[in-house]
Structures are given as structure tokens and as C-alpha cells.
Amino acid sequence: MSRLRAHNIAMSVDGYMAGPDQSLENPLGRGGPPLHEWVFATRSGKEMMGSTGGELGLDDDMLAAGFENIGAWILGRNMFGPVRGPWPHEQWNGWWGTSPPYHCDVFVLTHHARPSVEMEGGTIFHFVTEGPDVARERAVAAADGLDVRVGGGAATLQSYLRTGLLDELHVAIVPILLGAGERLFDHLDGGPDGYACVEHLPSAAVTHVRFAKV
């Protein structure tokens, strides 16, 4: 049975996954880029960017674990790109260029229909207008027995936390304060119900906290 997992969700100490005023030039919002500095210091992070080198150790292990046994992804529209409203000429194909790091079917939640887009390396973006439940059903079918990873953003993660459909959540708490932006645990009526901390591991850069359904 496929499980729904979220990994390497970088979050500031005050709970933000991104700063305010996200845009094409500033995809993580004002003050947001330091949230992911730990990722791109690792060997796995550099490999995702087509580079070499990088550090081994806990952060690299946690980053790599998020790709194990994954057969499909679900992304919110913000995670796919900065375009809002109807797709203008369907020219935007994601933040990652011609060869995204997913290498499988990716289901993008949106209110505006668009044909699927096949990229290099096996990634195929599908655009789901029927909501999170349908995206999950389609992703589970595409995963063919492997797990489904939810990449975010905050609203997408909240939708699966509210319904208890997310089986595992790994948060990397980064020691910065953003003060505004998109908070991971907003709109959950006080917090996610039915989850417990099953792992808590600090590195020199971040604190890894893994939650699972109980």
C-alpha cells in the first residue's frame, strides 16, 4: 500500500516555509533563500543541481532518504511556478529547467486545466483541477505500489494534514526568523491531529524532526 510522505520541508524557527512576496525573481519570498542553504551544501543537493562535491553526513542522509521508494509526487501550484490564473501560452514548465529532479509522474494541484507536460529524465507533470483527494488517487495509481511524496507548499501539506492522509512528515528546522510568509501549521484548528514525533536529530545546520501518524 502506498504511503503519503513529505520530506525535507525546510521551516524557519517561527514556522514559515517561505517569506512574503514570492515572485519569479524571488521564488522563496523575501528572506526565504537561507531556508534551503543546508540542502545545497550536501552532496545530494549538488547532484540535484547537476554539480559535484558537497558534504556527506546527517543532512545528506536525510535529503537522500526523501527520494527512496518514491513512485510519484504531488505539488501545489506555487511549488511548480509563480504563474497565477490561467496558464499563459503554457510556456512555464517548472523551476527546474528541462530535466527536473522528480523522474516520475508529478501531479500539480491547480484551478486551471492544462495538458500534461513530459520533461527530460522521466518527469511528467499532470495538472489536477479536481482537488487534493483526486490528486492523491491518481498519484497512488501512478506510483504502482511505491510511496507518494508531497512536495508542498504549505497549503497543499495542510490539506493532507487536516484529513490525516499524510503518513509521514519530515521537517528541517532552520535557525532563522522570517516574521511573515507561508506558515506550515496554519489553518489546522490548533495543529495537526494524530501525529507524534518519532525522530529528532540536530545537525550543525538544521534540526531534523520526523512525525508519523499514530
C-alpha positions in Angstrom: 0.0 0.0 0.0 1.4 3.4 -1.0 2.1 5.8 1.8 1.9 9.6 1.5 5.2 11.2 2.7 6.6 14.7 3.0 10.4 15.1 3.4 13.0 17.9 3.8 10.3 20.6 4.4 12.5 23.5 5.4 10.9 25.7 8.0 12.1 28.7 10.0 12.1 28.7 13.8 8.9 30.8 13.6 7.2 28.3 11.4 7.5 29.7 7.8 8.2 27.7 4.7 8.7 30.8 2.6 8.9 34.5 3.1 6.4 37.1 1.8 6.2 38.4 -1.8 7.1 35.3 -3.7 7.9 36.0 -7.4 9.8 34.7 -10.4 12.9 36.6 -9.2 12.3 35.6 -5.6 10.6 32.1 -5.5 11.1 31.7 -1.7 9.9 35.2 -0.9 11.8 37.9 0.9 14.3 36.4 3.3 13.5 32.8 2.2 16.6 31.6 0.4 18.5 30.7 3.6 15.9 28.1 4.3 17.5 25.9 1.7 21.2 26.6 2.1 21.6 23.4 4.0 20.2 21.4 1.1 22.7 22.8 -1.5 25.6 22.2 0.9 25.1 18.5 0.7 26.4 16.0 -2.0 22.8 15.0 -2.8 21.7 18.7 -3.1 24.6 19.4 -5.5 23.8 16.4 -7.6 20.2 17.6 -8.0 21.6 20.8 -9.4 23.9 18.9 -11.8 27.0 19.7 -9.8 29.6 17.7 -7.9 31.2 17.8 -4.4 29.2 18.6 -1.3 29.1 17.4 2.2 28.2 13.9 3.5 26.7 13.2 6.9 23.3 13.6 8.5 21.9 16.4 6.3 22.9 14.4 3.1 21.4 11.2 4.6 18.1 12.9 5.4 17.9 14.6 2.0 18.6 11.3 0.1 16.1 9.3 2.2 13.3 11.5 0.9 13.8 10.1 -2.6 13.8 6.4 -1.6 10.8 4.2 -2.7 9.0 7.2 -4.3 6.9 6.4 -7.3 5.0 9.7 -7.8 4.8 13.3 -6.4 2.1 15.8 -5.6 2.9 19.5 -5.7 0.9 22.7 -5.1 0.9 25.2 -7.9 3.3 27.5 -6.0 5.9 24.7 -6.0 5.6 24.4 -9.8 5.9 28.1 -10.5 5.0 31.7 -10.0 2.3 31.8 -12.7 -1.2 32.7 -11.4 -4.6 32.4 -13.1 -4.9 30.7 -16.5 -1.7 29.3 -18.0 -0.4 32.0 -20.4 0.6 30.2 -23.6 1.6 27.2 -21.5 5.3 28.3 -21.6 6.2 27.8 -17.9 7.3 24.2 -17.2 8.6 24.5 -13.6 11.6 25.9 -11.7 14.0 23.1 -12.6 14.6 23.6 -16.4 14.3 20.8 -18.9 15.3 18.0 -16.5 13.5 18.2 -13.2 14.7 16.0 -10.3 11.5 14.0 -9.9 12.0 11.3 -12.6 8.4 10.1 -12.4 4.8 11.3 -12.6 4.1 14.6 -10.7 0.6 15.8 -10.0 0.3 19.6 -9.8 -2.8 21.0 -7.9 -4.3 23.9 -9.8 -7.7 25.5 -10.6 -6.8 25.9 -14.3 -6.7 22.9 -16.7 -3.6 22.3 -18.8 -2.3 19.3 -20.8 0.3 17.1 -19.3 4.0 18.1 -19.9 6.7 15.5 -20.5 10.2 16.5 -19.5 13.6 15.0 -19.8 14.6 12.3 -17.3 11.2 10.7 -17.0 9.3 13.5 -15.2 5.8 14.1 -16.5 3.7 17.0 -15.0 0.0 16.4 -14.8 -2.3 19.2 -13.8 -5.2 18.3 -11.5 -8.2 20.6 -11.1 -10.4 18.2 -9.0 -8.6 18.8 -5.7 -6.2 17.0 -3.3 -8.2 13.8 -3.0 -8.2 13.2 -6.7 -4.5 14.1 -6.9 -3.8 11.5 -4.3 -5.8 8.8 -6.0 -4.0 9.5 -9.3 -0.6 9.6 -7.7 -1.1 6.4 -5.8 -2.2 4.7 -9.1 0.9 6.1 -10.9 3.2 5.0 -8.1 2.3 1.4 -8.7 2.9 0.2 -5.1 5.7 2.7 -4.3 5.1 5.7 -2.0 3.9 9.2 -3.0 5.8 12.2 -1.9 4.1 15.6 -1.2 6.5 18.4 -2.0 4.4 21.3 -0.7 3.8 24.2 -0.5 2.2 25.0 2.8 -1.5 24.9 1.7 -1.0 21.5 0.0 0.6 20.0 3.1 -2.1 21.4 5.3 -4.8 19.8 3.1 -3.4 16.4 3.7 -2.6 17.0 7.4 -6.2 18.1 8.0 -7.6 14.9 6.6 -4.9 12.7 8.2 -3.9 11.3 4.8 -0.2 12.3 5.3 1.5 9.3 6.8 4.9 10.9 7.5 6.2 14.5 7.7 9.9 15.4 8.0 10.6 19.0 8.9 14.1 20.6 8.8 14.0 23.5 11.2 16.4 26.2 10.1 17.7 28.7 12.7 16.4 31.8 11.1 13.4 34.1 11.7 11.2 35.3 8.8 8.4 37.0 10.6 5.9 36.7 7.6 5.1 34.5 4.7 3.6 31.0 4.4 3.4 29.1 7.7 3.4 25.3 7.6 1.0 24.7 10.5 -1.6 27.5 9.9 -5.3 26.7 9.2 -5.2 23.4 11.1 -7.6 24.3 14.0 -4.7 24.4 16.5 -2.3 21.9 14.9 -2.2 18.6 13.2 -4.1 15.8 15.0 -3.0 12.3 15.4 0.8 12.8 14.7 3.7 12.1 17.0 7.4 12.9 16.8 9.3 9.7 16.0 12.8 11.1 15.4 14.7 14.3 16.4 18.2 14.8 15.1 20.2 18.0 15.1 23.0 18.7 12.7 25.3 21.7 12.5 22.9 23.5 10.1 19.3 22.4 10.9 17.3 20.3 13.3 15.5 17.3 11.6 12.2 16.4 13.2 10.1 13.5 11.8 6.5 13.0 12.6 4.3 10.0 11.8 0.7 9.1 12.2 -0.2 7.3 15.5 
